């Protein structure tokens, strides 16, 4: 598996949200903003969502997703920078969690707490599920220049 360049890692670690694209059953795109964390150990992106949300229903039918994370320079669009991540999403419901998975789930939750400390509320919805995105490919751009990293 290829290593992810430092600039891409910086964007994944320092940005708070991205735009997740899933496919509707009629193959129309559905794009929604999400808060996410990146776990460098597994080269995986995680987010939380309500089990009954449209994006979760779409992922359960078709796990192929794309996520855009960007940084915009309003004074000079040639300084805009971002990522397009393509991968496969997996919904991890609490009922399916095995005992051996609990330490990893706890670590992911701790990463969320660390990154979003000032935004997190005391309790989260009991309908929330953890979603992981196994990354296949990342396209990185700065202005009009694109590079691609394939992880699979």
C-alpha positions as CSV (number, residue, x, y, z in Angstrom):
1,X,0.0,0.0,0.0
2,X,1.4,3.4,-1.0
3,X,2.1,6.1,1.6
4,X,0.0,9.2,1.6
5,X,2.0,12.4,1.1
6,X,2.4,14.8,4.0
7,X,0.3,17.6,2.4
8,X,-2.7,15.2,1.9
9,X,-2.3,14.0,5.5
10,X,-2.3,17.6,6.7
11,X,-5.6,18.3,4.9
12,X,-7.2,15.2,6.3
13,X,-6.1,15.9,9.8
14,X,-6.7,19.7,10.0
15,X,-10.1,20.1,8.2
16,X,-13.3,19.7,10.1
17,X,-15.8,18.7,7.4
18,X,-16.1,17.5,3.9
19,X,-18.8,16.7,1.4
20,X,-19.9,13.1,1.1
21,X,-21.4,11.8,-2.2
22,X,-23.5,8.7,-2.2
23,X,-25.7,7.3,-4.9
24,X,-29.5,7.2,-4.7
25,X,-31.2,4.0,-5.9
26,X,-31.9,5.7,-9.2
27,X,-28.2,6.5,-9.4
28,X,-28.6,10.2,-8.8
29,X,-25.9,11.7,-6.6
30,X,-26.7,12.7,-3.0
31,X,-24.2,15.1,-1.5
32,X,-24.2,16.1,2.2
33,X,-21.7,17.7,4.5
34,X,-20.2,15.6,7.2
35,X,-17.7,16.0,10.1
36,X,-15.0,13.3,9.9
37,X,-11.8,12.1,11.3
38,X,-8.9,10.4,9.6
39,X,-7.1,7.4,11.3
40,X,-3.6,7.2,9.8
41,X,-3.0,3.7,11.3
42,X,-5.6,2.2,9.0
43,X,-5.7,4.8,6.3
44,X,-9.4,5.1,7.0
45,X,-11.9,8.0,7.3
46,X,-14.7,7.8,9.9
47,X,-17.9,9.7,10.5
48,X,-21.0,9.4,12.6
49,X,-24.5,9.6,11.2
50,X,-28.1,8.8,12.2
51,X,-29.0,5.2,11.2
52,X,-32.1,6.5,9.4
53,X,-30.4,9.2,7.3
54,X,-30.5,9.2,3.6
55,X,-26.7,8.7,3.3
56,X,-26.8,5.6,5.5
57,X,-29.7,4.1,3.4
58,X,-27.7,4.9,0.2
59,X,-24.5,3.3,1.6
60,X,-26.3,0.2,2.7
61,X,-27.5,-0.2,-1.0
62,X,-24.2,0.9,-2.6
63,X,-21.1,1.3,-0.5
64,X,-19.1,3.2,-3.1
65,X,-18.6,6.8,-2.0
66,X,-16.6,10.0,-2.7
67,X,-15.6,12.7,-0.2
68,X,-14.4,16.2,-1.1
69,X,-12.4,18.2,1.4
70,X,-11.3,21.6,0.3
71,X,-9.6,24.8,1.4
72,X,-10.6,27.9,-0.5
73,X,-8.7,31.1,-1.0
74,X,-11.3,33.7,-1.9
75,X,-8.6,36.2,-3.0
76,X,-6.9,33.9,-5.4
77,X,-8.7,30.7,-6.7
78,X,-5.3,29.4,-8.0
79,X,-4.5,28.8,-4.3
80,X,-7.5,26.7,-3.8
81,X,-6.5,23.2,-2.5
82,X,-8.4,20.1,-1.8
83,X,-8.9,16.3,-2.0
84,X,-11.3,14.0,-3.7
85,X,-11.3,10.7,-1.8
86,X,-12.9,7.6,-3.4
87,X,-13.6,4.5,-1.4
88,X,-15.9,1.9,0.1
89,X,-18.1,2.8,3.1
90,X,-19.1,0.3,5.8
91,X,-21.8,1.0,8.4
92,X,-20.9,-0.3,11.9
93,X,-24.0,-0.6,13.9
94,X,-23.7,-1.1,17.7
95,X,-25.6,-4.4,17.4
96,X,-22.9,-5.8,15.0
97,X,-19.9,-4.7,17.1
98,X,-17.9,-7.6,18.3
99,X,-16.1,-7.5,21.7
100,X,-12.7,-7.5,20.0
101,X,-13.7,-4.3,18.0
102,X,-14.6,-2.3,21.1
103,X,-11.0,-1.0,21.8
104,X,-10.8,0.2,18.2
105,X,-14.3,1.9,18.3
106,X,-13.3,3.6,21.6
107,X,-10.1,4.9,20.0
108,X,-12.0,6.3,17.0
109,X,-14.4,8.0,19.4
110,X,-11.4,9.5,21.3
111,X,-10.1,10.8,18.0
112,X,-13.5,12.5,17.4
113,X,-13.5,13.9,20.9
114,X,-10.0,15.3,20.5
115,X,-10.7,16.9,17.1
116,X,-14.1,18.2,17.9
117,X,-13.8,18.9,21.6
118,X,-15.3,22.4,21.4
119,X,-18.2,21.2,19.3
120,X,-19.2,17.9,20.9
121,X,-22.2,17.8,23.2
122,X,-22.4,15.7,26.3
123,X,-24.7,13.0,24.7
124,X,-25.0,11.8,21.2
125,X,-28.0,10.3,19.6
126,X,-28.5,6.7,20.4
127,X,-29.4,6.3,16.7
128,X,-25.9,7.2,15.5
129,X,-23.8,4.7,13.8
130,X,-20.1,4.8,13.0
131,X,-19.2,4.7,9.3
132,X,-15.7,3.9,8.0
133,X,-14.4,4.7,4.5
134,X,-11.7,2.4,3.2
135,X,-9.8,4.7,0.8
136,X,-9.0,3.5,-2.7
137,X,-7.8,6.6,-4.3
138,X,-7.1,10.3,-3.4
139,X,-6.9,13.1,-6.0
140,X,-5.2,16.2,-4.6
141,X,-5.3,19.6,-6.3
142,X,-3.7,23.0,-5.8
143,X,-5.3,25.5,-8.2
144,X,-5.5,23.7,-11.6
145,X,-2.8,21.1,-10.8
146,X,-3.9,17.6,-9.9
147,X,-2.0,14.6,-8.6
148,X,-3.5,11.2,-7.7
149,X,-2.5,8.5,-5.1
150,X,-3.9,5.0,-5.5
151,X,-4.0,3.0,-2.3
152,X,-5.4,-0.1,-3.8
